[in-house]
């Protein structure tokens, strides 16, 4: 059985409408703060996201440059689909209000899915804010990694990740995270019960954890010589950390 849902959010971002539009309505822009590797092709009327080898395609249902973007996935046999709408409005002193509407139909486990989406969006918008505040005008290289958590509980997975980065428990905003290989030296800018994010001089690093699996969604802004091979290196780090 499917269940309809809708999530509405609004945030003020420290960037111009043009910068926000570039971040939400282009593949390289989305790669710099959202999940996976993204494509947006307004001429073809299509968009796509590839996360860990899973590709999700969508149709662009509204495209008003600088103002509004809307997409909708196809409807699955069980009636499930996802729709996204972004509304951009400029404000004084170079700031921009972004309104997001995420809606659609969820499946049998709709309550758990809805709760996960509702909890995840504030984090994603904070990542967008961090990107625009510290890396505006630069294109991020997305880095994805995942590793099974074995028989660890979610708190145990979180503790293992934190320990490998020199962080205490609980992980708190403002704490310093460090790793030698791959190199990381940055500040925790988000921490909740499911994930924490570190901002360094050259990237945004996110570590998700549960009782089943640990995931990483990083966005690297350093030179190509530093980003080449980064995904393999971080995958090795994650696998070793949870071995």
C-alpha positions in Angstrom: 0.0 0.0 0.0 1.3 3.5 -0.9 1.0 6.6 1.1 1.3 10.2 -0.1 3.7 12.6 1.6 4.9 16.2 1.4 7.8 17.9 3.1 8.1 21.7 2.9 11.2 23.6 3.9 12.5 27.2 3.6 16.0 28.5 4.3 17.9 31.7 3.7 21.3 31.2 2.0 24.4 33.5 2.0 24.5 33.7 -1.8 23.0 35.4 -4.8 20.0 33.9 -6.6 22.4 33.1 -9.5 24.7 31.1 -7.2 21.8 29.2 -5.7 20.4 28.4 -9.1 23.7 27.1 -10.2 23.9 24.9 -7.1 20.4 23.4 -7.4 19.8 23.3 -11.2 23.0 21.9 -12.7 24.8 18.6 -12.4 28.1 20.0 -11.1 26.3 22.3 -8.7 24.3 19.4 -7.2 27.5 17.3 -7.1 29.0 19.9 -4.8 26.5 19.5 -1.9 23.8 16.8 -2.5 24.1 13.1 -2.8 25.6 11.1 -5.6 26.6 12.2 -9.1 23.9 14.3 -10.8 22.8 15.3 -14.3 20.4 18.1 -15.2 19.6 18.5 -18.9 16.9 21.1 -19.5 17.0 20.7 -23.3 16.2 17.0 -23.0 13.9 17.6 -20.0 15.6 15.0 -17.9 17.5 14.8 -14.6 19.3 11.8 -13.0 21.2 10.9 -9.8 23.6 8.0 -9.5 24.4 6.8 -6.0 26.6 3.8 -5.4 25.7 2.4 -8.9 21.9 3.0 -8.4 20.6 5.4 -11.0 17.3 7.3 -10.5 16.0 9.2 -13.5 13.4 11.9 -13.5 11.5 14.3 -15.9 11.9 18.0 -15.5 8.4 19.3 -15.1 9.2 23.0 -14.6 12.3 25.0 -15.6 12.3 28.7 -15.0 16.0 29.8 -14.9 16.8 31.6 -11.7 13.4 31.0 -10.2 11.9 27.5 -10.3 13.0 23.9 -11.0 10.7 20.9 -10.5 11.3 17.2 -11.3 9.4 14.0 -11.0 10.5 10.4 -11.2 8.5 7.8 -13.1 5.7 5.9 -11.2 6.8 2.4 -10.1 4.5 -0.6 -10.5 3.4 -0.2 -6.9 2.6 3.5 -7.3 5.7 5.0 -5.7 7.3 8.2 -7.1 9.3 11.2 -5.9 8.8 14.9 -6.9 11.0 17.8 -6.0 10.4 21.5 -6.4 12.9 24.3 -5.8 11.8 28.0 -5.6 14.4 30.7 -5.6 13.8 34.3 -4.4 16.4 36.9 -4.0 16.6 39.1 -0.9 18.5 42.2 0.2 22.3 42.2 0.8 23.0 39.3 -1.6 21.1 36.6 0.2 18.5 34.2 -1.2 15.5 32.4 0.1 15.2 28.8 -1.1 11.9 26.9 -0.7 11.9 23.2 -1.2 8.9 20.9 -1.6 9.6 17.2 -1.6 6.5 15.1 -2.3 5.3 11.8 -3.8 4.1 8.4 -2.8 5.9 6.0 -0.4 5.6 2.2 -0.1 4.7 -0.2 2.7 7.4 1.1 5.1 6.2 4.7 4.4 6.4 5.9 8.0 10.1 4.9 8.4 10.9 6.4 4.9 9.0 9.6 5.7 10.8 10.0 9.0 14.2 9.5 7.3 13.4 12.0 4.6 12.1 14.5 7.2 15.3 14.2 9.3 17.6 14.3 6.3 16.5 17.5 4.6 17.7 20.0 7.3 21.1 18.3 7.0 21.2 18.6 3.2 20.2 22.3 3.3 22.9 22.9 5.9 25.4 21.3 3.5 24.2 23.6 0.8 24.7 26.5 3.1 28.2 25.4 3.9 29.0 25.0 0.2 27.7 28.4 -0.7 29.4 30.1 2.3 32.8 28.5 1.8 33.2 27.1 -1.7 30.9 29.2 -3.9 32.1 29.3 -7.5 34.0 26.0 -7.1 32.8 22.6 -8.3 33.0 19.7 -5.9 34.1 16.1 -6.8 31.6 13.7 -5.1 33.0 10.8 -3.2 30.8 7.9 -2.1 31.6 5.0 0.1 29.8 2.3 2.1 30.7 -0.6 4.3 28.7 -3.1 6.3 28.6 -2.5 10.0 28.6 -6.2 11.0 27.0 -6.9 14.3 27.7 -3.4 15.7 24.9 -1.2 16.9 24.4 2.2 15.5 26.1 3.9 18.5 29.1 1.5 18.1 29.4 2.4 14.4 29.3 6.1 15.3 32.0 5.5 17.9 34.3 3.7 15.5 34.0 6.4 12.9 34.5 9.1 15.5 37.5 7.4 17.0 39.2 7.0 13.6 38.9 10.8 13.2 40.1 11.7 16.7 36.6 12.8 17.8 35.0 12.1 21.2 31.6 10.8 21.9 29.2 12.6 21.7 30.4 14.2 18.4 29.7 17.9 18.8 29.8 20.9 16.5 33.1 22.7 16.6 35.2 19.7 17.4 38.3 19.1 15.4 38.4 16.0 13.2 41.7 14.7 11.8 43.0 11.7 9.7 46.4 11.0 8.2 45.5 8.8 5.3 43.5 10.1 3.5 44.4 13.5 4.9 41.7 15.4 6.7 41.9 18.3 9.1 38.6 20.1 9.7 35.8 21.2 12.0 32.5 19.4 12.7 29.8 21.6 11.3 26.8 19.2 11.8 26.1 16.3 14.2 22.9 14.5 14.8 22.0 10.9 15.8 22.5 9.6 12.2 25.4 11.5 10.7 28.1 14.1 11.2 29.8 16.4 8.8 33.3 17.9 8.8 34.4 21.0 6.8 38.0 21.4 5.9 39.8 23.9 3.8 39.2 21.8 0.7 36.1 19.7 1.3 32.9 18.7 3.0 33.0 15.2 4.5 29.9 13.4 5.7 29.7 10.2 7.7 26.4 8.4 8.0 25.9 5.4 10.4 23.3 2.9 11.3 23.2 -0.6 12.7 23.4 -2.1 9.2 25.8 0.1 7.2 28.0 3.1 7.2 27.9 5.5 4.3 30.1 8.5 3.2 29.1 11.4 1.0 32.0 13.7 0.6 32.5 16.8 -1.7 36.1 17.6 -2.5 37.2 21.0 -3.8 41.0 20.6 -4.0 43.1 20.3 -7.1 42.7 17.3 -9.4 45.9 15.8 -8.1 44.3 15.6 -4.7 40.9 14.3 -5.8 42.1 11.6 -8.2 41.8 8.3 -6.4 40.1 9.9 -3.4 37.0 7.7 -3.6 39.1 4.5 -3.5 41.2 5.9 -0.7 38.2 6.8 1.5 36.5 3.5 0.7 39.7 1.7 2.0 39.6 4.0 5.1 35.9 3.1 5.8 36.4 -0.6 5.2 39.4 -0.7 7.5 37.7 1.4 10.2 34.8 -1.1 10.3 36.8 -4.3 9.8 
